[in-house]
Amino acid sequence: MRIAVDLNRCQGYAQCAFLAPEVFAMHGEEALLYDPEVDETQREKLAQAAAACPVQAILVDAVDVPAEAVSGAR
């Protein structure tokens, strides 16, 4: 399972790191670190983390998503 985070959109609220600490971690106060390749067993936590993101920056199963969709470029 793959995920992508639009780091241009991410505001560092850290809801994802709270809900899925095995996948997301905050580095300092604003930098988000995450593993783009996630084990299928984390699906429920990832769904909760994506839903809790105030700016909807987390894309789950983003295997075939075009780069412009992830970066926000048009």
CHARMM internal coordinates of N, CA and C (Angstrom, degrees):
IC EDIT
DIST 1 N 1 CA 1.4402
DIST 1 CA 1 C 1.5282
ANGL 1 N 1 CA 1 C 108.29
DIST 1 C 2 N 1.3263
ANGL 1 CA 1 C 2 N 115.49
DIHE 1 N 1 CA 1 C 2 N 138.24
DIST 2 N 2 CA 1.4665
ANGL 1 C 2 N 2 CA 119.79
DIHE 1 CA 1 C 2 N 2 CA -179.19
DIST 2 CA 2 C 1.5252
ANGL 2 N 2 CA 2 C 110.40
DIHE 1 C 2 N 2 CA 2 C -117.95
DIST 2 C 3 N 1.3215
ANGL 2 CA 2 C 3 N 114.27
DIHE 2 N 2 CA 2 C 3 N 149.08
DIST 3 N 3 CA 1.4583
ANGL 2 C 3 N 3 CA 120.32
DIHE 2 CA 2 C 3 N 3 CA 173.38
DIST 3 CA 3 C 1.5175
ANGL 3 N 3 CA 3 C 108.39
DIHE 2 C 3 N 3 CA 3 C -131.19
DIST 3 C 4 N 1.3097
ANGL 3 CA 3 C 4 N 115.06
DIHE 3 N 3 CA 3 C 4 N 159.80
DIST 4 N 4 CA 1.4595
ANGL 3 C 4 N 4 CA 121.72
DIHE 3 CA 3 C 4 N 4 CA 173.63
DIST 4 CA 4 C 1.5175
ANGL 4 N 4 CA 4 C 107.24
DIHE 3 C 4 N 4 CA 4 C -140.49
DIST 4 C 5 N 1.3173
ANGL 4 CA 4 C 5 N 115.19
DIHE 4 N 4 CA 4 C 5 N 143.75
DIST 5 N 5 CA 1.4580
ANGL 4 C 5 N 5 CA 120.98
DIHE 4 CA 4 C 5 N 5 CA 176.58
DIST 5 CA 5 C 1.5199
ANGL 5 N 5 CA 5 C 107.62
DIHE 4 C 5 N 5 CA 5 C -119.82
DIST 5 C 6 N 1.3138
ANGL 5 CA 5 C 6 N 116.04
DIHE 5 N 5 CA 5 C 6 N 127.35
DIST 6 N 6 CA 1.4588
ANGL 5 C 6 N 6 CA 120.92
DIHE 5 CA 5 C 6 N 6 CA 175.04
DIST 6 CA 6 C 1.5301
ANGL 6 N 6 CA 6 C 106.60
DIHE 5 C 6 N 6 CA 6 C -77.00
DIST 6 C 7 N 1.3269
ANGL 6 CA 6 C 7 N 115.71
DIHE 6 N 6 CA 6 C 7 N 96.85
DIST 7 N 7 CA 1.4629
ANGL 6 C 7 N 7 CA 120.38
DIHE 6 CA 6 C 7 N 7 CA -176.05
DIST 7 CA 7 C 1.5195
ANGL 7 N 7 CA 7 C 112.81
DIHE 6 C 7 N 7 CA 7 C -70.44
DIST 7 C 8 N 1.3335
ANGL 7 CA 7 C 8 N 117.43
DIHE 7 N 7 CA 7 C 8 N -15.54
DIST 8 N 8 CA 1.4625
ANGL 7 C 8 N 8 CA 120.23
DIHE 7 CA 7 C 8 N 8 CA 173.21
DIST 8 CA 8 C 1.5255
ANGL 8 N 8 CA 8 C 110.62
DIHE 7 C 8 N 8 CA 8 C -74.64
DIST 8 C 9 N 1.3126
ANGL 8 CA 8 C 9 N 116.18
DIHE 8 N 8 CA 8 C 9 N -29.09
DIST 9 N 9 CA 1.4594
ANGL 8 C 9 N 9 CA 121.53
DIHE 8 CA 8 C 9 N 9 CA -179.58
DIST 9 CA 9 C 1.5315
ANGL 9 N 9 CA 9 C 111.86
DIHE 8 C 9 N 9 CA 9 C -88.43
DIST 9 C 10 N 1.3341
ANGL 9 CA 9 C 10 N 117.06
DIHE 9 N 9 CA 9 C 10 N -32.44
DIST 10 N 10 CA 1.4648
ANGL 9 C 10 N 10 CA 122.38
DIHE 9 CA 9 C 10 N 10 CA -176.97
DIST 10 CA 10 C 1.5313
ANGL 10 N 10 CA 10 C 110.36
DIHE 9 C 10 N 10 CA 10 C -57.38
DIST 10 C 11 N 1.3247
ANGL 10 CA 10 C 11 N 115.95
DIHE 10 N 10 CA 10 C 11 N 132.41
DIST 11 N 11 CA 1.4601
ANGL 10 C 11 N 11 CA 121.47
DIHE 10 CA 10 C 11 N 11 CA -179.82
DIST 11 CA 11 C 1.5281
ANGL 11 N 11 CA 11 C 112.64
DIHE 10 C 11 N 11 CA 11 C -111.39
DIST 11 C 12 N 1.3288
ANGL 11 CA 11 C 12 N 117.35
DIHE 11 N 11 CA 11 C 12 N 5.88
DIST 12 N 12 CA 1.4633
ANGL 11 C 12 N 12 CA 120.98
DIHE 11 CA 11 C 12 N 12 CA 176.26
DIST 12 CA 12 C 1.5133
ANGL 12 N 12 CA 12 C 114.80
DIHE 11 C 12 N 12 CA 12 C 76.00
DIST 12 C 13 N 1.3260
ANGL 12 CA 12 C 13 N 118.15
DIHE 12 N 12 CA 12 C 13 N 28.79
DIST 13 N 13 CA 1.4692
ANGL 12 C 13 N 13 CA 120.35
DIHE 12 CA 12 C 13 N 13 CA 178.17
DIST 13 CA 13 C 1.5238
ANGL 13 N 13 CA 13 C 112.03
DIHE 12 C 13 N 13 CA 13 C -68.98
DIST 13 C 14 N 1.3414
ANGL 13 CA 13 C 14 N 117.79
DIHE 13 N 13 CA 13 C 14 N -22.43
DIST 14 N 14 CA 1.4708
ANGL 13 C 14 N 14 CA 125.36
DIHE 13 CA 13 C 14 N 14 CA 173.96
DIST 14 CA 14 C 1.5230
ANGL 14 N 14 CA 14 C 114.62
DIHE 13 C 14 N 14 CA 14 C 69.16
DIST 14 C 15 N 1.3184
ANGL 14 CA 14 C 15 N 118.14
DIHE 14 N 14 CA 14 C 15 N 16.76
DIST 15 N 15 CA 1.4659
ANGL 14 C 15 N 15 CA 119.70
DIHE 14 CA 14 C 15 N 15 CA 175.70
DIST 15 CA 15 C 1.5239
ANGL 15 N 15 CA 15 C 110.08
DIHE 14 C 15 N 15 CA 15 C -62.07
DIST 15 C 16 N 1.3197
ANGL 15 CA 15 C 16 N 117.21
DIHE 15 N 15 CA 15 C 16 N -36.64
DIST 16 N 16 CA 1.4668
ANGL 15 C 16 N 16 CA 121.06
DIHE 15 CA 15 C 16 N 16 CA 179.76
DIST 16 CA 16 C 1.5284
ANGL 16 N 16 CA 16 C 110.83
DIHE 15 C 16 N 16 CA 16 C -65.02
DIST 16 C 17 N 1.3233
ANGL 16 CA 16 C 17 N 117.43
DIHE 16 N 16 CA 16 C 17 N -41.88
DIST 17 N 17 CA 1.4634
ANGL 16 C 17 N 17 CA 121.24
DIHE 16 CA 16 C 17 N 17 CA -179.86
DIST 17 CA 17 C 1.5252
ANGL 17 N 17 CA 17 C 110.79
DIHE 16 C 17 N 17 CA 17 C -66.41
DIST 17 C 18 N 1.3095
ANGL 17 CA 17 C 18 N 116.81
DIHE 17 N 17 CA 17 C 18 N -31.85
DIST 18 N 18 CA 1.4645
ANGL 17 C 18 N 18 CA 121.14
DIHE 17 CA 17 C 18 N 18 CA 177.63
DIST 18 CA 18 C 1.5247
ANGL 18 N 18 CA 18 C 110.56
DIHE 17 C 18 N 18 CA 18 C -72.07
DIST 18 C 19 N 1.3347
ANGL 18 CA 18 C 19 N 117.38
DIHE 18 N 18 CA 18 C 19 N -42.18
DIST 19 N 19 CA 1.4631
ANGL 18 C 19 N 19 CA 121.56
DIHE 18 CA 18 C 19 N 19 CA -175.21
DIST 19 CA 19 C 1.5283
ANGL 19 N 19 CA 19 C 114.09
DIHE 18 C 19 N 19 CA 19 C -85.17
DIST 19 C 20 N 1.3105
ANGL 19 CA 19 C 20 N 118.27
DIHE 19 N 19 CA 19 C 20 N -27.26
DIST 20 N 20 CA 1.4688
ANGL 19 C 20 N 20 CA 121.57
DIHE 19 CA 19 C 20 N 20 CA -179.40
DIST 20 CA 20 C 1.5360
ANGL 20 N 20 CA 20 C 109.69
DIHE 19 C 20 N 20 CA 20 C -138.77
DIST 20 C 21 N 1.3380
ANGL 20 CA 20 C 21 N 117.07
DIHE 20 N 20 CA 20 C 21 N 67.92
DIST 21 N 21 CA 1.4707
ANGL 20 C 21 N 21 CA 120.29
DIHE 20 CA 20 C 21 N 21 CA -175.85
DIST 21 CA 21 C 1.5287
ANGL 21 N 21 CA 21 C 114.08
DIHE 20 C 21 N 21 CA 21 C -66.28
DIST 21 C 22 N 1.3341
ANGL 21 CA 21 C 22 N 117.67
DIHE 21 N 21 CA 21 C 22 N -16.21
DIST 22 N 22 CA 1.4632
ANGL 21 C 22 N 22 CA 120.73
DIHE 21 CA 21 C 22 N 22 CA 177.27
DIST 22 CA 22 C 1.5298
ANGL 22 N 22 CA 22 C 110.88
DIHE 21 C 22 N 22 CA 22 C -73.27
DIST 22 C 23 N 1.3237
ANGL 22 CA 22 C 23 N 116.84
DIHE 22 N 22 CA 22 C 23 N -19.17
DIST 23 N 23 CA 1.4622
ANGL 22 C 23 N 23 CA 121.93
DIHE 22 CA 22 C 23 N 23 CA -175.59
DIST 23 CA 23 C 1.5264
ANGL 23 N 23 CA 23 C 111.94
DIHE 22 C 23 N 23 CA 23 C -111.21
DIST 23 C 24 N 1.3292
ANGL 23 CA 23 C 24 N 117.15
DIHE 23 N 23 CA 23 C 24 N -42.25
DIST 24 N 24 CA 1.4648
ANGL 23 C 24 N 24 CA 122.32
DIHE 23 CA 23 C 24 N 24 CA -174.23
DIST 24 CA 24 C 1.5267
ANGL 24 N 24 CA 24 C 110.88
DIHE 23 C 24 N 24 CA 24 C -112.90
DIST 24 C 25 N 1.3201
ANGL 24 CA 24 C 25 N 115.73
DIHE 24 N 24 CA 24 C 25 N 146.44
DIST 25 N 25 CA 1.4639
ANGL 24 C 25 N 25 CA 121.17
DIHE 24 CA 24 C 25 N 25 CA 174.85
DIST 25 CA 25 C 1.5174
ANGL 25 N 25 CA 25 C 108.43
DIHE 24 C 25 N 25 CA 25 C -149.85
DIST 25 C 26 N 1.2961
ANGL 25 CA 25 C 26 N 115.44
DIHE 25 N 25 CA 25 C 26 N 145.07
DIST 26 N 26 CA 1.4558
ANGL 25 C 26 N 26 CA 120.58
DIHE 25 CA 25 C 26 N 26 CA 175.83
DIST 26 CA 26 C 1.5253
ANGL 26 N 26 CA 26 C 108.45
DIHE 25 C 26 N 26 CA 26 C -91.44
DIST 26 C 27 N 1.3180
ANGL 26 CA 26 C 27 N 115.70
DIHE 26 N 26 CA 26 C 27 N 134.80
DIST 27 N 27 CA 1.4598
ANGL 26 C 27 N 27 CA 122.52
DIHE 26 CA 26 C 27 N 27 CA 175.30
DIST 27 CA 27 C 1.5214
ANGL 27 N 27 CA 27 C 105.47
DIHE 26 C 27 N 27 CA 27 C -111.08
DIST 27 C 28 N 1.2961
ANGL 27 CA 27 C 28 N 116.36
DIHE 27 N 27 CA 27 C 28 N 103.56
DIST 28 N 28 CA 1.4577
ANGL 27 C 28 N 28 CA 120.27
DIHE 27 CA 27 C 28 N 28 CA -172.46
DIST 28 CA 28 C 1.5219
ANGL 28 N 28 CA 28 C 108.56
DIHE 27 C 28 N 28 CA 28 C 78.73
DIST 28 C 29 N 1.3064
ANGL 28 CA 28 C 29 N 117.04
DIHE 28 N 28 CA 28 C 29 N -152.95
DIST 29 N 29 CA 1.4625
ANGL 28 C 29 N 29 CA 120.56
DIHE 28 CA 28 C 29 N 29 CA -177.05
DIST 29 CA 29 C 1.5239
ANGL 29 N 29 CA 29 C 113.32
DIHE 28 C 29 N 29 CA 29 C -93.15
DIST 29 C 30 N 1.3241
ANGL 29 CA 29 C 30 N 118.21
DIHE 29 N 29 CA 29 C 30 N -18.82
DIST 30 N 30 CA 1.4573
ANGL 29 C 30 N 30 CA 118.64
DIHE 29 CA 29 C 30 N 30 CA -173.62
DIST 30 CA 30 C 1.5252
ANGL 30 N 30 CA 30 C 115.44
DIHE 29 C 30 N 30 CA 30 C -128.69
DIST 30 C 31 N 1.3168
ANGL 30 CA 30 C 31 N 119.70
DIHE 30 N 30 CA 30 C 31 N -18.77
DIST 31 N 31 CA 1.4645
ANGL 30 C 31 N 31 CA 121.82
DIHE 30 CA 30 C 31 N 31 CA -174.86
DIST 31 CA 31 C 1.5281
ANGL 31 N 31 CA 31 C 110.91
DIHE 30 C 31 N 31 CA 31 C -88.77
DIST 31 C 32 N 1.3212
ANGL 31 CA 31 C 32 N 115.93
DIHE 31 N 31 CA 31 C 32 N 125.16
DIST 32 N 32 CA 1.4557
ANGL 31 C 32 N 32 CA 121.80
DIHE 31 CA 31 C 32 N 32 CA 179.50
DIST 32 CA 32 C 1.5202
ANGL 32 N 32 CA 32 C 109.88
DIHE 31 C 32 N 32 CA 32 C -99.11
DIST 32 C 33 N 1.3176
ANGL 32 CA 32 C 33 N 115.71
DIHE 32 N 32 CA 32 C 33 N 131.37
DIST 33 N 33 CA 1.4583
ANGL 32 C 33 N 33 CA 122.25
DIHE 32 CA 32 C 33 N 33 CA 172.93
DIST 33 CA 33 C 1.5178
ANGL 33 N 33 CA 33 C 107.23
DIHE 32 C 33 N 33 CA 33 C -111.26
DIST 33 C 34 N 1.3327
ANGL 33 CA 33 C 34 N 116.67
DIHE 33 N 33 CA 33 C 34 N 141.38
DIST 34 N 34 CA 1.4644
ANGL 33 C 34 N 34 CA 119.40
DIHE 33 CA 33 C 34 N 34 CA 178.12
DIST 34 CA 34 C 1.5114
ANGL 34 N 34 CA 34 C 110.43
DIHE 33 C 34 N 34 CA 34 C -154.77
DIST 34 C 35 N 1.3140
ANGL 34 CA 34 C 35 N 115.46
DIHE 34 N 34 CA 34 C 35 N 159.38
DIST 35 N 35 CA 1.4572
ANGL 34 C 35 N 35 CA 122.86
DIHE 34 CA 34 C 35 N 35 CA 178.00
DIST 35 CA 35 C 1.5207
ANGL 35 N 35 CA 35 C 107.44
DIHE 34 C 35 N 35 CA 35 C -98.55
DIST 35 C 36 N 1.3379
ANGL 35 CA 35 C 36 N 119.31
DIHE 35 N 35 CA 35 C 36 N 115.30
DIST 36 N 36 CA 1.4664
ANGL 35 C 36 N 36 CA 120.51
DIHE 35 CA 35 C 36 N 36 CA -177.92
DIST 36 CA 36 C 1.5242
ANGL 36 N 36 CA 36 C 113.75
DIHE 35 C 36 N 36 CA 36 C -71.46
DIST 36 C 37 N 1.3337
ANGL 36 CA 36 C 37 N 117.75
DIHE 36 N 36 CA 36 C 37 N -20.96
DIST 37 N 37 CA 1.4643
ANGL 36 C 37 N 37 CA 122.29
DIHE 36 CA 36 C 37 N 37 CA 177.67
DIST 37 CA 37 C 1.5238
ANGL 37 N 37 CA 37 C 107.40
DIHE 36 C 37 N 37 CA 37 C -103.63
DIST 37 C 38 N 1.3296
ANGL 37 CA 37 C 38 N 116.51
DIHE 37 N 37 CA 37 C 38 N 109.09
DIST 38 N 38 CA 1.4603
ANGL 37 C 38 N 38 CA 121.29
DIHE 37 CA 37 C 38 N 38 CA -173.71
DIST 38 CA 38 C 1.5220
ANGL 38 N 38 CA 38 C 110.09
DIHE 37 C 38 N 38 CA 38 C -117.33
DIST 38 C 39 N 1.3090
ANGL 38 CA 38 C 39 N 115.48
DIHE 38 N 38 CA 38 C 39 N 141.16
DIST 39 N 39 CA 1.4527
ANGL 38 C 39 N 39 CA 121.11
DIHE 38 CA 38 C 39 N 39 CA 177.53
DIST 39 CA 39 C 1.5284
ANGL 39 N 39 CA 39 C 110.28
DIHE 38 C 39 N 39 CA 39 C -66.61
DIST 39 C 40 N 1.3104
ANGL 39 CA 39 C 40 N 116.09
DIHE 39 N 39 CA 39 C 40 N 144.56
DIST 40 N 40 CA 1.4686
ANGL 39 C 40 N 40 CA 122.53
DIHE 39 CA 39 C 40 N 40 CA -178.33
DIST 40 CA 40 C 1.5305
ANGL 40 N 40 CA 40 C 112.31
DIHE 39 C 40 N 40 CA 40 C -57.66
DIST 40 C 41 N 1.3174
ANGL 40 CA 40 C 41 N 117.94
DIHE 40 N 40 CA 40 C 41 N -25.78
DIST 41 N 41 CA 1.4661
ANGL 40 C 41 N 41 CA 121.16
DIHE 40 CA 40 C 41 N 41 CA -179.54
DIST 41 CA 41 C 1.5305
ANGL 41 N 41 CA 41 C 111.94
DIHE 40 C 41 N 41 CA 41 C -66.75
DIST 41 C 42 N 1.3213
ANGL 41 CA 41 C 42 N 117.44
DIHE 41 N 41 CA 41 C 42 N -15.79
DIST 42 N 42 CA 1.4689
ANGL 41 C 42 N 42 CA 121.49
DIHE 41 CA 41 C 42 N 42 CA -179.66
DIST 42 CA 42 C 1.5252
ANGL 42 N 42 CA 42 C 113.04
DIHE 41 C 42 N 42 CA 42 C -91.44
DIST 42 C 43 N 1.3355
ANGL 42 CA 42 C 43 N 117.65
DIHE 42 N 42 CA 42 C 43 N 3.47
DIST 43 N 43 CA 1.4720
ANGL 42 C 43 N 43 CA 121.36
DIHE 42 CA 42 C 43 N 43 CA -173.76
DIST 43 CA 43 C 1.5294
ANGL 43 N 43 CA 43 C 113.18
DIHE 42 C 43 N 43 CA 43 C -54.36
DIST 43 C 44 N 1.3116
ANGL 43 CA 43 C 44 N 118.22
DIHE 43 N 43 CA 43 C 44 N -46.15
DIST 44 N 44 CA 1.4671
ANGL 43 C 44 N 44 CA 120.45
DIHE 43 CA 43 C 44 N 44 CA -177.27
DIST 44 CA 44 C 1.5294
ANGL 44 N 44 CA 44 C 111.37
DIHE 43 C 44 N 44 CA 44 C -64.93
DIST 44 C 45 N 1.3297
ANGL 44 CA 44 C 45 N 116.62
DIHE 44 N 44 CA 44 C 45 N -44.33
DIST 45 N 45 CA 1.4730
ANGL 44 C 45 N 45 CA 119.70
DIHE 44 CA 44 C 45 N 45 CA 178.55
DIST 45 CA 45 C 1.5303
ANGL 45 N 45 CA 45 C 110.77
DIHE 44 C 45 N 45 CA 45 C -63.88
DIST 45 C 46 N 1.3351
ANGL 45 CA 45 C 46 N 116.54
DIHE 45 N 45 CA 45 C 46 N -39.04
DIST 46 N 46 CA 1.4636
ANGL 45 C 46 N 46 CA 119.95
DIHE 45 CA 45 C 46 N 46 CA 178.24
DIST 46 CA 46 C 1.5188
ANGL 46 N 46 CA 46 C 111.78
DIHE 45 C 46 N 46 CA 46 C -64.75
DIST 46 C 47 N 1.3212
ANGL 46 CA 46 C 47 N 115.99
DIHE 46 N 46 CA 46 C 47 N -40.13
DIST 47 N 47 CA 1.4712
ANGL 46 C 47 N 47 CA 119.55
DIHE 46 CA 46 C 47 N 47 CA 178.35
DIST 47 CA 47 C 1.5236
ANGL 47 N 47 CA 47 C 109.94
DIHE 46 C 47 N 47 CA 47 C -62.55
DIST 47 C 48 N 1.3232
ANGL 47 CA 47 C 48 N 116.99
DIHE 47 N 47 CA 47 C 48 N -41.16
DIST 48 N 48 CA 1.4676
ANGL 47 C 48 N 48 CA 120.82
DIHE 47 CA 47 C 48 N 48 CA 178.05
DIST 48 CA 48 C 1.5252
ANGL 48 N 48 CA 48 C 110.80
DIHE 47 C 48 N 48 CA 48 C -65.47
DIST 48 C 49 N 1.3259
ANGL 48 CA 48 C 49 N 116.18
DIHE 48 N 48 CA 48 C 49 N -42.76
DIST 49 N 49 CA 1.4680
ANGL 48 C 49 N 49 CA 120.17
DIHE 48 CA 48 C 49 N 49 CA -179.86
DIST 49 CA 49 C 1.5278
ANGL 49 N 49 CA 49 C 111.17
DIHE 48 C 49 N 49 CA 49 C -64.28
DIST 49 C 50 N 1.3269
ANGL 49 CA 49 C 50 N 116.62
DIHE 49 N 49 CA 49 C 50 N -43.18
DIST 50 N 50 CA 1.4648
ANGL 49 C 50 N 50 CA 120.29
DIHE 49 CA 49 C 50 N 50 CA 179.19
DIST 50 CA 50 C 1.5215
ANGL 50 N 50 CA 50 C 110.94
DIHE 49 C 50 N 50 CA 50 C -63.91
DIST 50 C 51 N 1.3254
ANGL 50 CA 50 C 51 N 117.09
DIHE 50 N 50 CA 50 C 51 N -41.16
DIST 51 N 51 CA 1.4655
ANGL 50 C 51 N 51 CA 121.04
DIHE 50 CA 50 C 51 N 51 CA -179.99
DIST 51 CA 51 C 1.5256
ANGL 51 N 51 CA 51 C 111.40
DIHE 50 C 51 N 51 CA 51 C -68.05
DIST 51 C 52 N 1.3284
ANGL 51 CA 51 C 52 N 117.13
DIHE 51 N 51 CA 51 C 52 N -31.68
DIST 52 N 52 CA 1.4633
ANGL 51 C 52 N 52 CA 121.04
DIHE 51 CA 51 C 52 N 52 CA -176.84
DIST 52 CA 52 C 1.5262
ANGL 52 N 52 CA 52 C 112.99
DIHE 51 C 52 N 52 CA 52 C -82.63
DIST 52 C 53 N 1.3217
ANGL 52 CA 52 C 53 N 117.95
DIHE 52 N 52 CA 52 C 53 N -13.02
DIST 53 N 53 CA 1.4632
ANGL 52 C 53 N 53 CA 120.64
DIHE 52 CA 52 C 53 N 53 CA -178.56
DIST 53 CA 53 C 1.5308
ANGL 53 N 53 CA 53 C 109.64
DIHE 52 C 53 N 53 CA 53 C -65.13
DIST 53 C 54 N 1.3236
ANGL 53 CA 53 C 54 N 118.06
DIHE 53 N 53 CA 53 C 54 N 117.64
DIST 54 N 54 CA 1.4684
ANGL 53 C 54 N 54 CA 120.66
DIHE 53 CA 53 C 54 N 54 CA -177.19
DIST 54 CA 54 C 1.5318
ANGL 54 N 54 CA 54 C 113.93
DIHE 53 C 54 N 54 CA 54 C -62.26
DIST 54 C 55 N 1.3277
ANGL 54 CA 54 C 55 N 117.38
DIHE 54 N 54 CA 54 C 55 N -24.75
DIST 55 N 55 CA 1.4659
ANGL 54 C 55 N 55 CA 120.32
DIHE 54 CA 54 C 55 N 55 CA -178.28
DIST 55 CA 55 C 1.5267
ANGL 55 N 55 CA 55 C 112.37
DIHE 54 C 55 N 55 CA 55 C -111.09
DIST 55 C 56 N 1.3354
ANGL 55 CA 55 C 56 N 116.85
DIHE 55 N 55 CA 55 C 56 N 7.90
DIST 56 N 56 CA 1.4715
ANGL 55 C 56 N 56 CA 123.25
DIHE 55 CA 55 C 56 N 56 CA 177.34
DIST 56 CA 56 C 1.5287
ANGL 56 N 56 CA 56 C 111.78
DIHE 55 C 56 N 56 CA 56 C 51.83
DIST 56 C 57 N 1.3328
ANGL 56 CA 56 C 57 N 116.44
DIHE 56 N 56 CA 56 C 57 N 51.42
DIST 57 N 57 CA 1.4614
ANGL 56 C 57 N 57 CA 122.07
DIHE 56 CA 56 C 57 N 57 CA -177.77
DIST 57 CA 57 C 1.5264
ANGL 57 N 57 CA 57 C 113.65
DIHE 56 C 57 N 57 CA 57 C -90.74
DIST 57 C 58 N 1.3360
ANGL 57 CA 57 C 58 N 118.28
DIHE 57 N 57 CA 57 C 58 N -7.21
DIST 58 N 58 CA 1.4657
ANGL 57 C 58 N 58 CA 121.64
DIHE 57 CA 57 C 58 N 58 CA -174.77
DIST 58 CA 58 C 1.5210
ANGL 58 N 58 CA 58 C 110.49
DIHE 57 C 58 N 58 CA 58 C -101.28
DIST 58 C 59 N 1.3240
ANGL 58 CA 58 C 59 N 115.99
DIHE 58 N 58 CA 58 C 59 N 125.83
DIST 59 N 59 CA 1.4580
ANGL 58 C 59 N 59 CA 122.25
DIHE 58 CA 58 C 59 N 59 CA 175.73
DIST 59 CA 59 C 1.5242
ANGL 59 N 59 CA 59 C 107.63
DIHE 58 C 59 N 59 CA 59 C -111.65
DIST 59 C 60 N 1.3231
ANGL 59 CA 59 C 60 N 117.40
DIHE 59 N 59 CA 59 C 60 N 122.30
DIST 60 N 60 CA 1.4584
ANGL 59 C 60 N 60 CA 122.65
DIHE 59 CA 59 C 60 N 60 CA 179.68
DIST 60 CA 60 C 1.5193
ANGL 60 N 60 CA 60 C 108.84
DIHE 59 C 60 N 60 CA 60 C -99.15
DIST 60 C 61 N 1.3301
ANGL 60 CA 60 C 61 N 116.41
DIHE 60 N 60 CA 60 C 61 N 141.56
DIST 61 N 61 CA 1.4680
ANGL 60 C 61 N 61 CA 123.38
DIHE 60 CA 60 C 61 N 61 CA -176.57
DIST 61 CA 61 C 1.5157
ANGL 61 N 61 CA 61 C 110.82
DIHE 60 C 61 N 61 CA 61 C 59.89
DIST 61 C 62 N 1.2971
ANGL 61 CA 61 C 62 N 116.74
DIHE 61 N 61 CA 61 C 62 N 44.93
DIST 62 N 62 CA 1.4594
ANGL 61 C 62 N 62 CA 122.67
DIHE 61 CA 61 C 62 N 62 CA -176.91
DIST 62 CA 62 C 1.5205
ANGL 62 N 62 CA 62 C 111.06
DIHE 61 C 62 N 62 CA 62 C -88.94
DIST 62 C 63 N 1.3237
ANGL 62 CA 62 C 63 N 117.29
DIHE 62 N 62 CA 62 C 63 N 48.95
DIST 63 N 63 CA 1.4560
ANGL 62 C 63 N 63 CA 120.78
DIHE 62 CA 62 C 63 N 63 CA -177.75
DIST 63 CA 63 C 1.5140
ANGL 63 N 63 CA 63 C 111.34
DIHE 62 C 63 N 63 CA 63 C -73.98
DIST 63 C 64 N 1.3132
ANGL 63 CA 63 C 64 N 117.55
DIHE 63 N 63 CA 63 C 64 N -45.71
DIST 64 N 64 CA 1.4544
ANGL 63 C 64 N 64 CA 121.48
DIHE 63 CA 63 C 64 N 64 CA -175.26
DIST 64 CA 64 C 1.5308
ANGL 64 N 64 CA 64 C 113.66
DIHE 63 C 64 N 64 CA 64 C -106.66
DIST 64 C 65 N 1.3108
ANGL 64 CA 64 C 65 N 117.02
DIHE 64 N 64 CA 64 C 65 N 20.49
DIST 65 N 65 CA 1.4649
ANGL 64 C 65 N 65 CA 121.04
DIHE 64 CA 64 C 65 N 65 CA -179.27
DIST 65 CA 65 C 1.5283
ANGL 65 N 65 CA 65 C 108.38
DIHE 64 C 65 N 65 CA 65 C -80.02
DIST 65 C 66 N 1.3272
ANGL 65 CA 65 C 66 N 118.50
DIHE 65 N 65 CA 65 C 66 N 129.27
DIST 66 N 66 CA 1.4627
ANGL 65 C 66 N 66 CA 120.32
DIHE 65 CA 65 C 66 N 66 CA 178.21
DIST 66 CA 66 C 1.5185
ANGL 66 N 66 CA 66 C 111.37
DIHE 65 C 66 N 66 CA 66 C -60.81
DIST 66 C 67 N 1.3146
ANGL 66 CA 66 C 67 N 117.38
DIHE 66 N 66 CA 66 C 67 N 150.37
DIST 67 N 67 CA 1.4588
ANGL 66 C 67 N 67 CA 122.88
DIHE 66 CA 66 C 67 N 67 CA -177.48
DIST 67 CA 67 C 1.5218
ANGL 67 N 67 CA 67 C 111.34
DIHE 66 C 67 N 67 CA 67 C -57.85
DIST 67 C 68 N 1.3393
ANGL 67 CA 67 C 68 N 117.94
DIHE 67 N 67 CA 67 C 68 N -36.77
DIST 68 N 68 CA 1.4581
ANGL 67 C 68 N 68 CA 119.14
DIHE 67 CA 67 C 68 N 68 CA -178.75
DIST 68 CA 68 C 1.5239
ANGL 68 N 68 CA 68 C 112.19
DIHE 67 C 68 N 68 CA 68 C -66.95
DIST 68 C 69 N 1.3347
ANGL 68 CA 68 C 69 N 118.18
DIHE 68 N 68 CA 68 C 69 N -25.73
DIST 69 N 69 CA 1.4608
ANGL 68 C 69 N 69 CA 120.82
DIHE 68 CA 68 C 69 N 69 CA 177.05
DIST 69 CA 69 C 1.5109
ANGL 69 N 69 CA 69 C 110.93
DIHE 68 C 69 N 69 CA 69 C -72.41
DIST 69 C 70 N 1.3322
ANGL 69 CA 69 C 70 N 117.30
DIHE 69 N 69 CA 69 C 70 N -33.61
DIST 70 N 70 CA 1.4472
ANGL 69 C 70 N 70 CA 121.22
DIHE 69 CA 69 C 70 N 70 CA -179.81
DIST 70 CA 70 C 1.5204
ANGL 70 N 70 CA 70 C 111.06
DIHE 69 C 70 N 70 CA 70 C -76.63
DIST 70 C 71 N 1.3224
ANGL 70 CA 70 C 71 N 116.80
DIHE 70 N 70 CA 70 C 71 N -41.63
DIST 71 N 71 CA 1.4580
ANGL 70 C 71 N 71 CA 120.54
DIHE 70 CA 70 C 71 N 71 CA -176.39
DIST 71 CA 71 C 1.5241
ANGL 71 N 71 CA 71 C 112.86
DIHE 70 C 71 N 71 CA 71 C -83.20
DIST 71 C 72 N 1.3150
ANGL 71 CA 71 C 72 N 117.40
DIHE 71 N 71 CA 71 C 72 N -15.79
DIST 72 N 72 CA 1.4522
ANGL 71 C 72 N 72 CA 120.34
DIHE 71 CA 71 C 72 N 72 CA -177.43
DIST 72 CA 72 C 1.5132
ANGL 72 N 72 CA 72 C 112.68
DIHE 71 C 72 N 72 CA 72 C 86.31
DIST 72 C 73 N 1.3336
ANGL 72 CA 72 C 73 N 117.11
DIHE 72 N 72 CA 72 C 73 N -0.49
DIST 73 N 73 CA 1.4651
ANGL 72 C 73 N 73 CA 120.74
DIHE 72 CA 72 C 73 N 73 CA 179.23
DIST 73 CA 73 C 1.5238
ANGL 73 N 73 CA 73 C 110.25
DIHE 72 C 73 N 73 CA 73 C -71.32
DIST 73 C 74 N 1.2925
ANGL 73 CA 73 C 74 N 116.29
DIHE 73 N 73 CA 73 C 74 N 150.07
DIST 74 N 74 CA 1.4678
ANGL 73 C 74 N 74 CA 120.51
DIHE 73 CA 73 C 74 N 74 CA 179.06
DIST 74 CA 74 C 1.5079
ANGL 74 N 74 CA 74 C 109.52
DIHE 73 C 74 N 74 CA 74 C -128.13
END
COOR INIT
IC SEED 1 N 1 CA 1 C
IC BUILD
